Amino acid sequence: MNEALIAQKVAWRRESAKSHYVGELWGWVTGIRLAGRDPQTGIEVTMSIPYAQIGRIRVSNDWTERIVGERCVVLELAGSTPILVREIGLGPIDAQALAERIAMVAEVDSGTAAAAAS
């Protein structure tokens, strides 16, 4: 698969970080890519995560796992701090649907079911 847009407007951050980034979520042959900028500083950031490093994809469980005040998708990474991701924009936001889209792309591209949404 070539690069495919999973979500056009997302916010994300590392679980331990205070600030977040706003941009796009892409899937490609070897992993996912988050590309965007810090809304306060304007610093642009791109983060690439190989599918092999994603141990689990799930929806947040409690208030400590929130981004921009809302439930989100938690990308649990092998040996690293989890990444929190949520779609932003108008209308209802469905964290479970985003988790399923990420897991579907990860499973198709990596050829495994290791990154299943739960």
C-alpha positions as CSV (number, residue, x, y, z in Angstrom):
1,M,0.0,0.0,0.0
2,N,1.1,3.5,-0.7
3,E,0.7,6.2,1.9
4,A,-3.0,6.6,2.9
5,L,-4.6,9.3,5.0
6,I,-6.2,7.7,8.1
7,A,-7.4,11.0,9.7
8,Q,-7.2,14.5,8.3
9,K,-7.2,16.4,11.5
10,V,-5.8,14.9,14.7
11,A,-4.3,16.0,18.0
12,W,-1.5,13.9,19.5
13,R,1.1,13.8,22.2
14,R,3.2,11.4,24.2
15,E,1.4,10.3,27.3
16,S,4.0,12.1,29.5
17,A,4.0,15.4,27.6
18,K,1.9,18.4,28.5
19,S,1.7,20.0,25.0
20,H,0.1,18.4,22.0
21,Y,0.5,18.7,18.2
22,V,-2.2,19.2,15.6
23,G,-2.0,17.7,12.1
24,E,-2.7,14.5,10.0
25,L,-2.4,10.8,10.6
26,W,-1.1,8.7,7.7
27,G,-0.6,5.0,7.2
28,W,2.1,3.5,4.9
29,V,3.9,0.3,4.1
30,T,6.0,0.1,7.3
31,G,4.1,2.2,9.8
32,I,2.1,5.2,10.7
33,R,3.1,8.9,10.5
34,L,1.9,11.8,12.5
35,A,2.7,15.2,10.9
36,G,1.7,18.6,12.3
37,R,2.6,21.4,14.5
38,D,2.5,22.7,18.1
39,P,-0.4,25.2,18.1
40,Q,1.3,27.4,20.7
41,T,4.9,27.6,19.3
42,G,4.3,26.8,15.6
43,I,7.1,24.1,15.7
44,E,6.4,21.5,13.1
45,V,6.9,17.8,14.0
46,T,6.8,14.5,12.2
47,M,6.7,11.3,14.1
48,S,7.0,7.9,12.3
49,I,6.1,4.7,14.2
50,P,6.9,1.4,12.6
51,Y,4.1,-1.2,13.0
52,A,6.5,-3.5,14.7
53,Q,6.8,-1.0,17.6
54,I,3.0,-0.8,18.2
55,G,2.2,-3.4,20.8
56,R,-1.5,-2.5,21.3
57,I,-4.1,0.0,20.0
58,R,-6.9,0.8,22.4
59,V,-9.3,3.5,23.5
60,S,-8.4,5.4,26.6
61,N,-9.8,4.2,29.9
62,D,-9.7,7.0,32.4
63,W,-9.2,10.8,32.8
64,T,-5.4,10.5,32.8
65,E,-5.5,9.3,29.2
66,R,-7.1,12.3,27.5
67,I,-6.0,14.7,24.9
68,V,-7.6,18.1,24.4
69,G,-9.9,17.0,27.2
70,E,-11.4,14.1,25.4
71,R,-11.1,10.3,25.2
72,C,-8.5,9.2,22.6
73,V,-6.7,6.3,21.0
74,V,-3.7,5.0,23.0
75,L,-0.9,3.6,20.9
76,E,1.1,1.4,23.3
77,L,4.6,1.2,22.0
78,A,7.2,-1.5,22.7
79,G,9.7,-0.1,25.2
80,S,8.5,3.6,24.8
81,T,6.0,6.0,26.2
82,P,2.5,5.6,24.7
83,I,1.2,8.0,22.1
84,L,-2.3,9.5,22.6
85,V,-4.2,10.4,19.4
86,R,-7.7,11.8,18.8
87,E,-9.5,13.3,15.8
88,I,-10.6,16.9,16.2
89,G,-13.1,18.9,14.4
90,L,-16.8,19.5,14.1
91,G,-19.4,16.9,14.9
92,P,-19.2,13.8,17.1
93,I,-15.8,12.2,17.5
94,D,-15.6,8.4,17.8
95,A,-12.3,7.2,19.4
96,Q,-13.2,3.6,18.9
97,A,-13.7,4.1,15.1
98,L,-10.3,5.8,14.9
99,A,-8.7,2.9,16.8
100,E,-10.3,0.4,14.4
101,R,-9.1,2.4,11.3
102,I,-5.5,2.5,12.7
103,A,-5.6,-1.2,13.5
104,M,-7.0,-2.2,10.1
105,V,-4.2,-0.3,8.3
106,A,-1.6,-1.8,10.7
107,E,-2.9,-5.3,10.1
108,V,-3.1,-5.0,6.4
109,D,0.3,-3.4,5.9
110,S,2.2,-5.4,8.5
111,G,0.5,-8.7,7.6
112,T,-0.1,-9.5,11.3
113,A,-2.9,-9.0,13.8
114,A,-0.5,-7.8,16.5
115,A,-2.0,-4.3,16.6
116,A,-5.6,-5.0,17.3
117,A,-8.0,-2.4,18.5
118,S,-9.6,-3.2,21.8
